[in-house]
Each structure stands twice: as structure tokens, then as C-alpha cells.
Amino acid sequence: MKVNVEVECSPEEARRFLGLPDVTKANDVYVDALANAMQGVGNFEQLQEVAKQVAPMGQIGLKLFQQFMEGGASMTRSPAGGTQKDES
């Protein structure tokens, strides 16, 4: 048996319903700091240095992000293969 439930709500309503904290102010500060740090970046090496300093997890976070992006890119290039579950 398969049951689907659809709930229409705003992201704010979902956050409150799930009891998640409001991180809007912290996010604004982080985005402003990142935007200020990005000013004057002229090449890829400078961008990497800024990202290392600003990223929450430093170089580990950058590696995880890079792997995530490479995995997504490889999925778009390869044909959709593999097995699918029978949903009956």
C-alpha cells in the first residue's frame, strides 16, 4: 500500500512546525561577510583562499562540496541506467 500526503505551507511555516530555529539573522551576517570577502577576487586561486577562510568547515567542507558537484555532474552526463523498484 502506498500513501501520499501533500502539505502546502511556506518555508517559514514548515520551519516553525518542525521546531527549527530561525537563523535568518545569522544567515544575513554570513552572506554579507562572504559578499565582502568576494570583492576584489580576480582569479580562481584567490577564490579558493577566500572560500577556505569563510567556509564553515574549511577545506573539508570544500572537498565535500567538490565531490557533491562532481557527482551531480557525472550523473547528468551518464545515461539513466540501473535498476528501478517496482512500485506496484
C-alpha positions as CSV (number, residue, x, y, z in Angstrom):
1,M,0.0,0.0,0.0
2,K,1.2,3.4,-0.8
3,V,0.0,6.6,0.8
4,N,0.9,10.1,-0.4
5,V,0.4,13.2,1.8
6,E,0.8,16.7,0.4
7,V,1.2,19.7,2.6
8,E,1.1,23.2,1.3
9,C,2.9,25.7,3.5
10,S,5.6,28.4,3.3
11,P,9.2,27.6,4.3
12,E,8.6,29.8,7.4
13,E,5.5,27.7,8.4
14,A,7.4,24.5,7.8
15,R,10.3,25.7,10.0
16,R,8.0,26.6,12.8
17,F,6.1,23.4,12.6
18,L,9.3,21.3,12.7
19,G,10.6,23.4,15.6
20,L,13.7,24.6,13.8
21,P,15.4,27.8,14.9
22,D,15.1,31.0,12.9
23,V,18.6,31.6,11.5
24,T,17.7,34.4,9.2
25,K,19.9,37.0,11.1
26,A,22.9,34.6,11.2
27,N,22.5,33.8,7.5
28,D,22.3,37.5,6.6
29,V,25.6,38.2,8.5
30,Y,27.3,35.2,6.8
31,V,26.1,36.2,3.3
32,D,27.3,39.8,3.9
33,A,30.7,38.6,5.1
34,L,31.0,36.3,2.1
35,A,30.0,39.1,-0.3
36,N,32.5,41.5,1.3
37,A,35.2,38.9,1.1
38,M,34.5,38.2,-2.6
39,Q,35.0,41.8,-3.6
40,G,38.4,42.1,-5.3
41,V,38.8,38.4,-6.1
42,G,40.2,38.2,-9.6
43,N,41.2,34.6,-10.2
44,F,40.4,31.0,-9.1
45,E,43.3,30.8,-6.6
46,Q,42.1,33.9,-4.7
47,L,38.6,32.5,-4.7
48,Q,39.9,29.2,-3.2
49,E,41.7,31.1,-0.4
50,V,38.6,33.2,0.4
51,A,36.5,30.1,0.5
52,K,38.9,28.3,2.8
53,Q,38.8,31.2,5.2
54,V,35.0,31.7,5.1
55,A,33.7,28.2,4.7
56,P,32.2,26.7,7.9
57,M,34.2,23.5,7.7
58,G,37.2,24.9,5.9
59,Q,39.0,22.6,3.5
60,I,36.9,19.5,4.5
61,G,33.7,21.4,3.5
62,L,35.2,22.4,0.2
63,K,36.2,18.8,-0.6
64,L,32.7,17.5,0.3
65,F,31.2,20.3,-1.9
66,Q,33.5,19.5,-4.7
67,Q,32.6,15.8,-4.5
68,F,28.9,16.6,-4.4
69,M,29.2,18.8,-7.5
70,E,31.3,16.3,-9.4
71,G,28.9,13.5,-8.6
72,G,26.0,15.6,-9.8
73,A,27.8,16.5,-13.0
74,S,28.7,12.8,-13.7
75,M,25.0,11.9,-13.2
76,T,23.9,14.4,-15.8
77,R,26.4,13.0,-18.3
78,S,25.7,9.3,-17.9
79,P,22.6,7.7,-19.2
80,A,20.0,6.8,-16.6
81,G,20.7,3.2,-16.0
82,G,20.4,0.8,-13.2
83,T,17.5,-1.0,-11.7
84,Q,14.2,0.6,-10.7
85,K,12.0,-0.7,-7.9
86,D,8.6,-2.0,-8.9
87,E,6.1,0.3,-7.2
88,S,3.0,-1.9,-7.6
